[in-house]
């Protein structure tokens, strides 16, 4: 089984967020295990993402100058050890 890690800034209403929700919801779970990391908590669609069946983690970024965020992100990626990383809206 391949681990697929999706990374997104936050779950506000938008096309990228909806695309991620659709992808995570419709991956064939015989072949793919979806994981999702968001930088910031909340957003209008966060509850939808929790219903996709993907393992969801929020890194609770505290703003653009949150240096420790980078280390939390790298640590979580190492723990998950994904085969595929797919990012959305990766700016701060």
TITOR-177859 format. One line per 4 residues: number of its first residue (from 1); their letters; for each residue x, y, z of C-alpha. Coordinates in steps of 0.1 Angstrom, whole numbers, plus 2048, in hexadecimal, padded with zeros to 3 digits. Layout:
% residues N
NUM) a) X:Y:Z  ...
% end
This chain:
% residues 92
1) xxxx) 800:800:800  80D:823:7F7  80B:83F:810  800:860:800
5) xxxx) 806:87F:814  7F2:89E:80B  7FF:8C0:819  7E9:8DF:819
9) xxxx) 7EA:901:82B  7C7:901:839  7A4:8F5:831  793:915:826
13) xxxx) 779:914:80A  78A:910:7E9  791:8FB:7CB  7B2:8EC:7D8
17) xxxx) 7A2:8E2:7F8  785:8D2:7E6  79D:8C0:7CF  7B0:8B2:7ED
21) xxxx) 790:8A6:7FD  785:895:7DD  7A7:884:7D9  7A9:878:7FD
25) xxxx) 785:86C:7FD  788:858:7DC  7AB:848:7DE  7A8:822:7DB
29) xxxx) 7B0:817:7FF  7BC:7F5:7F2  7DB:807:7E3  7DD:829:7F5
33) xxxx) 7DE:835:819  7D7:85A:81A  7E6:872:833  7DF:898:835
37) xxxx) 7F3:8B3:846  7E6:8D6:849  7FB:8F4:855  7E0:906:867
41) xxxx) 7C1:8FA:87A  79D:901:871  78E:90C:850  76B:907:843
45) xxxx) 774:8E5:834  788:8D6:850  76B:8C0:85C  767:8B2:839
49) xxxx) 78C:8A7:838  788:894:859  76C:87F:848  782:874:82B
53) xxxx) 791:857:83E  7B4:866:83A  7CA:869:858  7CA:88F:85F
57) xxxx) 7E4:8A3:872  7E5:8C9:878  806:8D9:880  7F7:8F8:890
61) xxxx) 80E:910:87F  80F:931:893  817:948:875  831:94F:85B
65) xxxx) 84D:952:874  846:930:886  868:920:881  85F:901:895
69) xxxx) 844:8FA:87C  85E:8EF:862  86C:8D5:87B  849:8C8:884
73) xxxx) 842:8C4:85E  862:8B1:857  85D:89C:876  839:892:86C
77) xxxx) 844:88A:848  860:874:856  847:862:86D  82D:85D:851
81) xxxx) 849:853:838  833:859:819  838:84A:7F7  828:868:7E7
85) xxxx) 825:88C:7F2  80B:8A3:7E2  80B:8C7:7ED  7F0:8E2:7E9
89) xxxx) 7F3:907:7F0  815:902:800  81C:927:807  81F:933:82B
% end
